[in-house]
Amino acid sequence: MNDENIYMGKISYINASPVFYGLDHGLLPAWLKMVPDVPSVLNRKIKTGQIKVSPISAAFYAMNHRELLLLPDLSISCNGRVLSVILASNYAIDDLEGKKVMFSQDSASAASFLKMIFNQRKIFPVYEVGPVTDCQLISKSADAVLVIGDTALKHPWNQVFEYCIDLGQLWYEMTQLPFVFAVWAVRRSFAGKYPSCVKEICELLLESKKQGYQNIDKVVEAGRNKLNLDQSVIKEYFDLLHCDLDDNKIKAMQLFFDSLFDQGILNEKAGIIFFKPQ
């Protein structure tokens, strides 16, 4: 198989930097080609088969669990605050009934989570999806906005909107559990055909992540250079982020999926199934 190119997605935000550090610094074999993009585009590309392995939104995995398998011990998650997934709002959550809530085009997990929260509280805003970049502009056209990734970190949302609700913290207050925003997945059809290749990709990703945490100061410095923010902000961000997928995170993810099903956001219950090497 290794004489053919395999295309693997790569999140273009800094949040996945620890996982890709080793691959970015010499581990990447010639047959494995990176495809950098935002989560929503990677979701679409793994669905169509343009890429075979990718980090994807956890909720997207749940929506397509029959076609995908999870890779072990890889995620983008938090245990409380996360800083990069926020609802910036001119109103408290319970006062957003009938108000306009703008969603970034880039996320599935955070959008599904927020819809679930509104459903549970019997609050029905008007949803709109669009580009979320200019906080001043959005504050004039929407009552609240869900913003994720580098955009959430770079712009002064808390200076423009009255409320900035960290969704990682909100989930923790509701459940006392971590929240898993993204997971790494492989197409089932590809894993069935080339299990040894997928095993090798798993090993590469885990070694790459290990090197990332061994060089976390360099990861922080690269993030600071990319976003032009104080080093202390980027360091705090990576202190809050987790890239593993332990039993507690798996439990939290299953609770999230079950809640999405209970609220009618998922059409069927989604189980969590991992790729297992032959």
N, C-alpha and C positions, 0 to 999 in steps of 0.2 A: 504493500500500500504506500510505503514511504517514497516511491518514485513519482507519486502524484501529489500536487499541492492540496492541502486541506486548509479551509478558511475558517478562522476562529474570530469571534467578536471580541472587541475590547471597549469598555466604557471610556468615553472621552473625558469624563469628569476626573478630578483628582482622587475621588473616594476609592477607586479601585487600584490606585498606584501601588500600595504594598503588594498586592497579588501579582502585578505585572512587572515588578521591579527586576527580578532575575531574568525574565524574558527580554526586558528592555536592555539588559546589560550582559549579553553574551550567551544566554541559555537557549535562545530561540533557534530551533533547527531550520534548515533551508526549506523543508517541505511544509512547514506550518506558517501560514500567512495571516497576519493580523488585519482585522477590519475595524478601525476605530469609529465609534458613533455614539449617539445618545441612546438611552435604554429603549425608547419606543421604536427606534429604527432597528436596533439589534433584535428586538422582539419580532418584528416583521420579517427580518432576514432569516432568522432560524425557522420561522413558520413556513417560509417559501423554499427553504433548503439552500439558500444562497450561502449560508454559513452552517456548519455542522455542530459546533460547540460555541457556547457564548454565555457571558453573564446576561441575565434577563431579569425583568421585574418578577418578584415572587408571585404576585397576583396573575401575571401572564402565564407562569408555569401552571397555576391552578386552573386557569381557563383552557389550557392545552395539555393537561397532564397525561392524556392518552397517547400523545405523540412524543413526549419528552421524558427523559430520566435525569435526575439530579446527580451532580458530581459531589463526592463526599468532602466535608470539612472546608467548604468555600461559601462565603456569603458576604453581603454588605449589610451589617446590622448594628443595632445599638441597644444599650440597656439603660434607657432613660433619654436624656437630651441627645440630639444628633446634630443640631445647628443648620443642616443643609436640607431639611424637609420642613417647611413652615407654611402655616396659613396666616398670611398677613391680611388683616381685616379692620374695617372701620367699626365693626360691631362684634359683640361677644357671640360665640357660636350659637347660643340659643336664640339670638335676636336676628338670625340671618334668614328667617322664613320669608320667601318671596324675593329675597335680595339676589343680586347677580354675583355669582362666584365664578371666577375665571380659573381654568385649569391649564397648566402648561401642557403642551403636546408631548412632553418628553417622558412622562411617567405613567405606569399602570398601577403599581402597588399603592403609591400615596393617594392617587385619585380614588381607587377602590376603597381604601381605608377611610378616606374622608366621607365618601358616599355612605359607607356603612355607619359611620358616626351619626350623620344626619338622619338616616333611616331609623336608627335606634332611638333617637331623640324626637322622632316624628316632626322633623324640620325639613321643609322642602324648598330649597333655594332654586334659582334659575341657573342652570349650568351653561357655561360657554367655554369652548376650547380655543386657544389661540396662542400666539407667541407671547412669552412672558420674559421680557428683558428690561424694559424701562419702567422703573417703579413709579416715577412721577406721572407718566402717561397712563399707566394702568389705574392709578388711584383716582383718576378723573373719569374712567369708563367702567369701573367695577367696584362693588362694595367690599369684595374680598378676593384674594388670589392665592392659589396653591403654587408655591414656587420651590423648585428642588435643585440639588446639585450646586455647581459652581456659581450659578446665578443667585442662589439663596445666600451664599457666603459673600459675594462681591458687592452687593448693593445695600444701601441703608434702609431696608424695609421698615425697621422699627422707628425710623425718623419720619416716615411718610404715612404709615398706618398706625392706628391707635393700639391695635393688638397684634402681637406676633406669637402665634401658638406653635410650639415645637411638637410635631406629631409623634416623635419618638417618646417625648415626655408624657404626652397625652395618653398614649397606649400603655405606658408603664403605670400611670396612675389608675388606669382602668383594670389592668390585669396583673400588675407586679411581675411582668414578664418582659423579656427583650422583644424587639421588633425586627423582623427580617425584611429588608426592602428589596434585596436582589439576591439571586442564587446563580450558580453555574449549572448549565444544563447541556445535554447532548440529545440530538434527534434519536429516537428509539430505533428507527430503521438503520441509521448509520452505525449505532452501537451494536446492533444485532449482526451486521455484516462485517464490521471491523473491530471486534472487541479488544484485540491486542493494541491496536492503534489508540483507541480511547483510553486504555489503561496507561499508555505512555504519555498521553496528553495530561491525564490526571496527575501523574508523577511529576511532570514538568511544572504544572501549575502549583502544586504543593511545595516543590523545591523553590520555585520563583517567589512564592509568598514567604517562605522561611528566610530567604535572602533579603526580602523587603523589610521584614521586622529586624533582621540583623543590621540593616542599614537605614533604620527609621529616620535618623537625623538627615540623611540625604534625601529621603522621600519628602520630609517636611520642607527642606530647602527648595526642592524642585517645585513643590506646591506653592511656596511663597513667591517664587520667581514667576510662576504662571499666573497667579491671581493678583500679584502685587499687593499683598496684605501683610500685616505684621506677622512675624514669625510666631509670636505667642498665640495668635488666633489659629494658625494652621496646626501648631503643636497640640492645642486643646482639641481641635477637630479630630486629629488622628488618635488622640487619647480616648475620645468618645466612641470612635468607630471600631467595630470588630469585623474580622474577615474569616472567622471560623464558623463552624456549624455544629455546635455541640448538642447534647440531648435536650437541654433547656430551650435552645433556639428552635429545634425541631418541634418540640411541644408547642411553643408559642406560634410557630408558623401553622401548625395544624389547627390551633384555636382560631387563628385569623381566617383560614380557609373555611372552617365550619361556620364562622360568623358571617362570612360573605355569602355562603349558601343559605343560611337562615334568613338573611335580609334580601334574598332574591337577586343578589348581584352575580352569583354563580348559578348556572342551570343545573349542575349536579355536584355531589360531594366530590372533593378532590383528595385522593390519597397521596402520600409522600413516598415515592419509589426512587431508590438510588440505583445508579449503574453499579453492577457488581462484576468484577473481572472474572473470566472463565477460570 
